């Protein structure tokens, strides 16, 4: 059962079909910087091109896809392809001065082997 107080969770906030704040903010930033540094016609064309590129890139994708993809790609690049602490420490030796215990009761421990 869906409670009526949570009806706004499934709605998306958009400006001209671009999700807030990343997609619409990127187009707005291009427009503002273009007005400051370039003549009007190239600014309009650049802003329109950025808008169309974001709309085409997000076509057929779930809501918020691009705003989740960009931080994901940055984390992947910064982490060298490794995401979790477990993935980063996989090649490290275990601490030899205490028994190894897992929170998973079905996992095999070195003592059980």
N, C-alpha and C positions, 0 to 999 in steps of 0.2 A: 504494500500500500504506500502510496506517495503522499506525504503530508503537504498541504497547500502552502505552508510557510517556506518550503524548499523549492518552490516552483521556479525561482530565478537562477538556480544553480545550473540548469541546462541551457540557459540562454547565453548567447555570445554578444559581446560588445564589439560593434564594428563601426567603422567610418568608411563609407563608400565600398563596403565589402572587405576592408582590411582590418585585421584584428588589432585591438589596442593592447599594449602600447607599442609593441615592437614594429609591426608592419606599417601602421599609420604614422608612427613616430619617425621611421626611416624615410618615408616619402616626405613628411613635413620638414625633416632636417635637410634633405636634398633641396627642397624648394627654398627654404630660408637661406641656406648657404649659397645656392645658385643666384638668388636675388642680390645677395651681398657681393658676389664675385664675378658674375657673368651678365651679359646683356639679357633682356627679357625673353627673346625668342629661344635661344639655346636653353635657358632655364625652364621654360615651359615644356620644351621637347624632352629634356632630361627628366623632369618630374613625371611627365606622362609616360615616358619609357620605363621609369622605375615602378610606377603604379602598375602598368601592364605586365611587367616582368614578375612582380609579386603576385598579381592575380593569376597569371598563367602557372607559376610555380606552385601555388596553393590549390589549383583546380583539381577536384576529385579527392582531396586529402581531408582528413578529419579537422575539426576546428582547433586552432592553436598549433597546427603542425609545424609551421615555419618558426614560430616563436619558441618551440621546444627543440627544433632541429639545430638552430644556431648555437645555443648554449651547449647542446650535446656535442656538436662538432668542435667547439672550443675546448671543452673538457677532454675530449678524445685526443686532440692535438697537444694540449698541455700535459696530459698524462702519458703520452707516448703509446696510446692504445690500451692502457690499463685503466680500469675504472674503480674497482673496489680495493679495500685494504687487503682482502684475501687474495686478490689477483696480483697485487704488488708484492706480497710476501711469499708467494708460492714456492719460490726457489730457495728460501732461507731454511737453515737447519732448525730443528726443534730444540727447545731449551732442555739441556741434558740433566739438570739437577732437580727435576720434579716430575711427577707422573703427568702424562698428557690426558686431559679429560675433555670430553666433548659434551655439549649441551644436547646433542642428538642421541637419544638412548639406543638407536639402531646402528650407530656408527661404530666401526671396529677401532679399538684403541691398540697402541703398540704392545701393551701388557697382555692383551687377550690373544695375541698372535703366537 
